[in-house]
Amino acid sequence: MLELGHIFLGPYAGFLLAHAGAEVIKIEPLAGEHLRNRTAAAGSGIAFQILNTNKRSLAISLKHQEGRDLLLDLVRESDVLIENFAAETMPGFGLGADRLLQENPRLIYASGSGYGRTGPYRSYPAMDLVVQAMSGVIACTGFPDTPPVKAGVAICDFTGGLAMYAAITTALIHRGVTGTGTKIDISMLESVYPHLMSSIGPATLDEPPEITRMGNRHQGLALAPYNVYPALDGDVAILVARDQQWALLTAEMQAAGIEVDPSFHTLGGRLADLDALDALVASWTSRYSKEEVAKRLRKIGVPVGPVRTMREVIYDAHLEERGMVCDLPTPDAGVIRAMRSPLRAENWPLLDLRPAPQLGADSKAILGEVLGLETARIAELQSNGVI
């Protein structure tokens, strides 16, 4: 599988494929893909190391005709090609999807972009922040009395990468039936749209609310309590999905000497005065540490989670025991906190992790193994600045 991905979307799809056991050849320009070079801010280069484990690196200049010819040769030997460039980039090199499928009719050509390869927005430049704005994610994030804010994580990039992986695996099944490849067109905008599900209902009312930001409350105002509450040493997220869970939480609060208004015993009553409800729950949570609140509520079956720091998450014992996170020595960045694929099945072994490849580290080997090029020819390509 050939991955011409950069930053997050394409490389994450390639990451999932590599961790599923595919041979993923990461094709980069001679200066390396953008994320490899994003090292100005402290720690920012670690993302490249994490997303490119278990891949091989082939550095080719597609500005050279010989480089483009090499890519065509590789396409003839490959099952999948991934790219998330601007719409005109690959056709500009003469390497558009139609051309590559002519060379290999069984190829799965997977393209990822902000808005897809068709439609009025197809040529708009896009990165995660911009798609968050265009998709409604920013409009839904924050508190009603403050300006909207982006989600704190790159939700559109990685949702797009996951959608690309799903489309590729589906296309491979389809090819197994039909014998033909296809062109995959992944839009970050469309990939993130399902995340709006709690907000869609209110927006379709005859008089939709002007402000759609609910802070940490339920976006569709369908559950209460549903919020983040203060603890002695931080914060804790609590939600009540049923009246029976509210009764259990009420018993905990009453045991601590807190009086509970009987009108809160039903969901309708709780939704009628969210401010008073949240103040009541906060008066209880603020007496304990976030872990103590979590311990008490887990014991009685009320959904709860301490708000954890990034460091608490990446060194989480549960994730480590399941093999999702681990320490990995690398030649470029020392020991990093790496991750594996979140896709699991009982009979799928966890693969040993290989560090992200150094730029072009596998160029000679790939051209020799896959294309059968002689050592002298590979040396000539290198001296000509093609690889």
C-alpha positions in Angstrom: 0.0 0.0 0.0 1.3 3.4 -1.0 0.7 6.3 1.4 1.3 9.8 0.1 -0.3 11.3 3.2 0.7 14.3 5.2 -0.1 15.7 8.6 -3.0 13.6 10.1 -5.8 12.4 7.8 -3.8 10.3 5.3 -1.1 9.2 7.8 -3.7 8.0 10.3 -5.5 5.8 7.7 -2.0 4.5 6.8 -1.3 3.9 10.4 -4.4 1.8 10.9 -3.6 -0.2 7.8 0.0 -0.8 8.9 -1.2 -1.9 12.4 -3.6 -4.3 10.7 -0.6 -6.0 9.1 -0.4 -4.3 5.7 2.9 -3.3 4.2 2.6 0.5 4.0 5.2 2.4 2.0 5.2 6.0 2.9 6.1 8.1 -0.1 7.5 11.5 0.8 9.1 14.3 -1.1 12.9 14.6 -0.7 12.5 17.1 2.1 10.0 14.9 4.0 6.3 15.3 4.5 5.0 18.4 6.4 4.5 16.7 9.8 8.1 15.3 9.8 9.4 18.8 9.7 7.0 20.3 12.3 9.5 20.6 15.1 9.5 24.3 16.0 7.3 23.9 19.1 8.4 21.6 21.9 7.1 18.1 21.4 5.4 18.8 18.1 7.6 16.4 16.1 6.4 13.5 18.3 3.1 13.3 16.3 5.1 12.2 13.2 6.8 9.5 15.3 3.6 8.2 16.7 1.6 8.1 13.4 4.2 6.5 11.2 5.2 3.4 13.2 5.4 0.2 11.2 5.7 2.0 7.9 8.6 2.2 5.4 9.8 5.4 3.8 10.5 6.0 0.2 11.6 9.5 -0.7 10.8 10.4 -4.4 10.8 13.7 -6.2 7.6 13.8 -8.2 8.9 16.9 -9.9 11.2 14.7 -11.9 9.6 12.6 -14.8 11.7 9.7 -13.5 10.1 10.1 -10.1 6.7 10.0 -11.6 7.6 7.0 -13.6 8.7 5.2 -10.4 5.4 5.9 -8.8 3.5 4.5 -11.8 5.7 1.4 -11.6 4.9 1.1 -7.8 1.1 1.6 -8.5 1.1 -1.4 -10.9 2.3 -3.5 -8.0 0.1 -2.1 -5.2 -3.4 -2.6 -3.8 -4.1 0.8 -2.4 -2.9 4.4 -2.8 -3.7 7.0 -0.1 -3.4 10.8 -0.6 -4.8 13.8 1.1 -3.4 16.6 -1.1 -5.3 19.5 -2.5 -7.6 18.4 -5.4 -5.3 19.6 -8.2 -2.0 18.2 -6.8 -2.0 14.6 -8.1 -3.6 15.5 -11.5 -1.1 18.3 -11.8 1.7 15.6 -11.8 -0.2 13.6 -14.3 -1.0 11.1 -11.5 -4.7 11.6 -11.0 -7.0 8.7 -10.0 -8.2 7.9 -13.6 -4.6 7.7 -14.8 -3.5 5.4 -12.0 -6.6 3.2 -12.4 -5.6 2.8 -16.1 -2.3 1.5 -15.0 -3.8 -0.8 -12.4 -7.6 -1.4 -12.7 -7.5 -3.2 -9.3 -6.1 -0.2 -7.4 -8.0 1.3 -4.5 -7.3 5.1 -4.9 -8.2 6.7 -1.6 -8.4 10.5 -1.6 -9.1 12.6 1.5 -9.9 16.3 1.6 -11.8 18.9 3.6 -14.9 18.9 1.5 -14.6 16.1 -1.1 -13.6 16.1 -4.8 -17.0 17.3 -6.0 -19.5 20.0 -5.0 -19.2 23.8 -4.6 -16.6 23.6 -1.8 -14.2 21.1 -3.6 -11.4 23.6 -4.1 -11.6 25.3 -0.8 -8.4 25.0 1.3 -9.1 23.2 4.5 -7.4 22.1 7.7 -9.0 20.8 10.9 -9.8 24.2 12.4 -11.5 25.4 9.2 -13.6 22.3 8.9 -14.6 22.5 12.5 -15.9 26.0 11.7 -17.7 24.9 8.5 -19.2 21.8 10.1 -20.9 23.4 13.1 -18.5 21.8 15.6 -17.2 25.3 16.7 -20.8 26.7 16.9 -21.7 23.8 19.3 -18.6 24.1 21.5 -18.2 26.5 24.5 -20.7 28.2 26.8 -23.8 30.2 25.8 -22.4 33.5 27.2 -18.9 33.2 25.7 -17.6 33.1 22.1 -17.5 29.7 20.4 -14.3 27.7 20.6 -12.9 24.8 18.6 -12.8 21.3 20.0 -9.5 20.8 21.8 -8.5 17.9 19.6 -8.2 17.5 15.8 -11.5 15.8 15.6 -12.1 16.3 11.8 -8.6 15.1 10.7 -8.8 11.8 12.7 -12.5 11.1 12.0 -11.6 11.6 8.3 -8.7 9.2 8.6 -10.9 6.6 10.3 -13.5 7.0 7.6 -10.8 6.5 4.9 -9.7 3.3 6.6 -13.2 2.0 6.7 -13.8 2.9 3.1 -10.5 1.2 2.0 -11.4 -2.1 3.8 -14.9 -2.0 2.4 -13.4 -1.4 -1.1 -11.1 -4.3 -0.7 -14.0 -6.6 0.1 -15.8 -5.1 -3.0 -12.8 -5.8 -5.1 -12.8 -9.4 -3.9 -16.3 -9.8 -5.3 -16.0 -7.7 -8.5 -12.3 -7.9 -9.3 -12.1 -4.1 -9.9 -10.7 -1.2 -7.9 -12.4 2.1 -7.2 -11.9 5.8 -6.3 -12.6 6.6 -2.7 -13.6 10.2 -1.9 -13.4 11.1 1.8 -14.6 14.5 3.0 -13.7 15.6 6.5 -16.9 17.7 6.6 -19.0 14.7 5.9 -17.0 12.4 8.2 -17.6 14.7 11.2 -21.3 15.4 10.4 -22.6 12.5 12.5 -21.0 14.0 15.6 -23.7 16.7 15.4 -26.4 14.2 16.2 -27.4 15.7 19.5 -27.6 19.2 18.0 -29.5 18.4 14.8 -32.9 18.1 16.5 -33.1 21.6 18.0 -31.8 23.1 14.8 -34.7 21.7 12.8 -37.4 23.3 15.0 -39.6 26.0 13.4 -37.8 28.5 15.7 -34.3 27.0 16.3 -32.3 28.4 19.2 -29.9 31.2 18.2 -27.2 29.9 20.6 -26.4 26.2 20.2 -23.6 26.1 22.8 -24.4 24.3 26.0 -21.1 24.2 27.7 -20.8 20.8 29.3 -24.5 20.2 29.4 -26.2 17.8 27.0 -26.3 19.4 23.6 -29.9 18.4 23.0 -31.0 19.1 26.6 -32.3 15.6 26.9 -30.4 14.4 30.0 -29.9 16.0 33.4 -27.7 16.1 35.4 -25.1 16.1 32.5 -22.2 18.3 33.3 -18.7 18.7 34.7 -18.7 19.4 38.4 -16.0 20.8 40.8 -14.1 18.5 43.1 -11.5 19.2 45.8 -8.6 18.6 43.4 -10.1 19.2 39.9 -13.3 18.3 38.2 -15.5 15.3 37.5 -18.0 14.5 34.7 -21.3 13.0 35.7 -24.4 12.1 33.8 -27.7 10.6 34.7 -29.5 8.6 32.0 -32.5 7.4 33.9 -34.6 8.4 36.9 -33.4 5.3 38.7 -29.8 6.5 38.5 -30.9 9.9 39.9 -32.5 8.1 42.8 -29.1 6.4 43.5 -27.3 9.7 43.3 -29.9 11.4 45.5 -29.3 8.8 48.2 -25.6 9.5 48.2 -26.2 13.3 48.5 -28.8 12.8 51.2 -26.4 10.6 53.2 -24.0 13.6 53.1 -26.8 15.8 54.6 -27.8 17.5 51.4 -31.5 18.1 50.9 -32.9 17.2 47.4 -35.9 19.0 46.0 -38.6 16.3 45.3 -39.3 18.0 42.0 -36.0 16.7 40.7 -37.2 13.1 40.9 -38.3 13.2 37.3 -36.3 14.1 34.2 -38.8 16.9 33.3 -38.4 18.4 36.8 -34.6 18.3 36.5 -34.6 19.9 33.1 -36.9 22.7 34.3 -34.2 24.2 36.5 -30.8 23.2 35.3 -29.0 25.9 37.3 -30.4 24.8 40.6 -29.8 21.1 39.7 -26.2 21.7 38.8 -25.6 23.7 41.9 -27.1 20.9 44.0 -24.8 18.3 42.5 -21.8 20.6 42.7 -22.4 21.1 46.5 -21.9 17.3 46.9 -19.0 16.7 44.5 -17.0 19.7 45.9 -16.6 17.8 49.2 -14.5 15.1 47.7 -11.5 14.5 45.4 -12.4 13.6 41.8 -11.3 10.0 42.3 -13.4 9.7 45.5 -16.5 11.0 43.6 -15.8 8.5 40.8 -15.3 5.6 43.3 -18.6 6.4 45.0 -20.7 6.7 41.8 -19.2 3.7 40.0 -20.1 1.6 43.0 -23.8 2.5 42.5 -23.8 2.4 38.7 -23.9 6.1 37.9 -21.8 7.1 34.8 -18.8 9.2 36.0 -15.3 10.1 35.0 -12.6 12.3 36.5 -11.4 15.0 34.2 -7.9 13.9 33.7 -4.8 15.7 32.4 -3.1 14.7 29.2 -0.2 13.2 31.2 -2.6 11.1 33.3 -4.2 9.8 30.1 -1.0 8.9 28.1 0.4 7.1 31.2 -2.9 5.4 32.0 -2.5 1.9 33.4 -5.6 0.5 31.7 -4.5 1.7 28.3 -1.0 0.3 29.0 -2.3 -3.1 30.1 -4.4 -3.4 26.9 -1.4 -2.5 24.8 -2.8 0.8 23.4 0.1 2.9 24.7 3.7 1.9 25.4 7.2 3.3 25.5 9.1 3.0 22.2 12.8 3.9 21.6 13.3 5.8 18.4 16.4 6.9 16.5 15.2 10.4 16.0 13.2 11.4 19.2 14.5 9.2 22.0 11.9 7.2 23.9 8.4 8.3 22.9 5.0 7.3 24.3 3.7 5.5 21.2 0.2 4.1 20.5 -1.2 1.1 18.7 -4.4 0.8 16.7 -7.7 1.0 18.6 -9.2 -1.7 16.3 -9.2 -5.0 18.2 -10.5 -8.5 17.8 -9.9 -11.6 19.9 -7.7 -13.4 17.4 -5.7 -10.3 16.1 -2.3 -10.2 17.7 -0.8 -6.9 18.8 2.0 -6.3 16.4 5.5 -5.4 17.6 6.1 -1.7 17.0 8.8 -0.4 14.6 9.8 3.2 15.0 8.7 5.7 12.3 11.2 5.4 9.4 13.9 8.0 8.9 13.4 9.9 5.6 14.1 7.7 2.6 15.5 5.0 4.8 13.9 2.2 2.7 14.2 3.8 -0.7 16.9 1.6 -2.1 15.4 -1.6 -0.6 11.9 -0.9 -1.9 13.1 -0.1 -5.4 15.1 -3.3 -5.4 12.6 -5.6 -3.8 9.3 -4.3 -5.4 10.5 -3.0 -8.8 13.6 -5.2 -9.2 15.9 -2.3 -10.0 19.6 -3.0 -10.1 22.0 -1.3 -7.7 23.6 0.8 -10.4 20.2 2.1 -11.5 19.2 3.0 -8.0 22.6 4.9 -7.5 21.9 6.8 -10.8 18.4 7.8 -9.5 20.0 9.0 -6.3 22.7 11.0 -8.0 20.1 12.6 -10.3 18.1 13.8 -7.3 15.1 11.6 -8.1 15.2 9.6 -4.8 
